[in-house]
Every structure is written in structure tokens, then in C-alpha cells.
Amino acid sequence: MHSNMTHEQVLTLLKSAANPDERVLLDDGEFFVEHNVNCSLDSGNGFLSARSSGDCLGGYAQRVDGMWDADTAKCPCYSGDTDCTPLGPFESRDEAIAALWLSRLTAYSKI
């Protein structure tokens, strides 16, 4: 998946996923978005990670009002702070994931 994808292209890719039971929703070999195994696929949260290091670069989560948030962050387990950059809120999980995916290169430069 090229870094110059548009928001609409990412949404189309998410909607055309062949296996909805897979927890890894997007993967370009360098980064991946994985839904939390403790949550159903239509709710909960997930994470953007760097494949080579396993570093968490951000995530998405459903709010109690049904909206979705996404942010990029330094992994708090390394730095002691979160240094979050909010990307949302969004009306759907796919919108939140698309924004998170499109910000992956910027997020990676923060670690």
C-alpha cells in the first residue's frame, strides 16, 4: 500500500477486506493496524504499529456516544508521556482507521 493513498482509497480497501474475522485490518509490510483481540470487530479499539520494532504509533477507539476517536502518539511505555496528536472524532470506525493509516509516516517520525 503506497504512502500516497487517498482517504477514499483507504476506505475502499477497508470495505473490501476479504476476511472480516482477521484482526489485522491494514498492512503494508512496514506498518499495520490491528483490532484489539478483546473486542468485537464492530466496537472497541485497535492500534497502529511499526512491524520492524513493534512500537505502538497510535490507535483508534469507540467513544460512549458511538463516535470514534483516533490519535497518533509516542508509545507511553517508552517515554512516560503520551504526546498524542488527535485526528478525530469520526462517525465510523473505518473513517477513524483511514485517518490513522494516512498519518502513519508522520507518527513513525515521532518515535
C-alpha positions in Angstrom: 0.0 0.0 0.0 1.6 3.2 -1.1 2.0 6.2 1.2 0.2 8.4 -1.3 -3.1 6.7 -1.0 -6.2 9.0 -0.5 -8.7 8.8 2.3 -11.2 7.3 -0.1 -8.8 4.6 -1.3 -8.2 3.5 2.2 -11.9 3.4 3.0 -12.4 1.3 -0.2 -9.7 -1.1 0.9 -11.2 -1.5 4.4 -14.6 -2.2 3.0 -13.3 -4.8 0.5 -11.4 -6.8 3.1 -11.8 -10.5 2.2 -11.9 -11.9 5.7 -13.8 -9.8 8.3 -12.5 -12.1 11.1 -8.9 -11.0 10.6 -7.7 -8.7 13.4 -5.0 -7.1 11.1 -7.1 -4.7 9.1 -4.3 -2.9 7.1 -0.7 -4.0 6.5 1.8 -2.6 4.1 4.8 -4.7 5.3 6.2 -1.8 7.3 3.1 -0.7 9.4 -0.1 -2.5 10.4 -3.4 -1.7 12.0 -4.7 -4.4 14.3 -8.1 -4.5 16.1 -7.9 -5.4 19.8 -8.5 -9.1 20.2 -10.5 -8.5 23.3 -13.2 -6.5 21.4 -15.7 -7.4 18.8 -14.9 -6.1 15.3 -17.7 -3.6 15.3 -16.7 -1.9 18.6 -13.8 -1.4 20.8 -10.3 -0.2 19.8 -7.2 -1.0 17.8 -3.6 0.0 17.3 -1.3 1.3 14.6 2.2 -0.4 15.0 5.5 -0.5 13.2 6.2 -4.0 12.1 10.0 -3.9 12.5 10.0 -2.7 16.0 6.5 -3.4 17.3 6.3 0.2 18.5 2.7 1.4 19.0 2.3 4.6 17.0 -1.3 5.3 17.8 -4.8 3.9 17.9 -8.5 4.3 17.4 -11.3 3.7 19.9 -15.1 4.0 20.0 -16.5 6.5 22.5 -19.5 6.0 24.7 -21.6 8.3 22.4 -20.9 6.0 19.4 -18.4 8.3 17.7 -14.8 7.2 17.1 -11.5 8.8 18.0 -8.1 8.2 16.5 -4.7 9.6 17.5 -1.0 9.2 16.9 1.3 9.0 19.9 4.6 8.2 21.2 4.3 4.9 23.0 3.8 5.8 26.7 5.7 2.7 27.8 8.9 4.2 26.5 8.7 7.9 27.2 6.5 8.2 30.3 4.1 10.6 28.5 1.7 10.2 25.7 2.4 13.1 23.3 -0.9 12.5 21.5 -2.0 14.1 18.3 -5.8 13.8 18.0 -7.1 13.0 14.5 -10.8 12.9 15.1 -13.6 12.5 16.1 -15.2 10.4 13.3 -18.6 9.0 12.7 -17.4 5.5 11.8 -14.6 3.1 12.7 -13.5 3.0 9.1 -13.1 6.8 9.0 -11.0 6.7 12.1 -8.8 3.9 10.8 -8.4 5.7 7.4 -7.2 8.8 9.2 -4.8 6.8 11.4 -3.4 4.9 8.4 -2.8 8.0 6.4 -0.9 9.6 9.3 1.4 6.5 9.8 4.6 8.0 8.3 4.2 11.2 10.4 3.5 9.1 13.5 6.6 7.0 12.9 8.8 10.1 12.7 7.7 10.9 16.3 9.3 7.9 18.0 
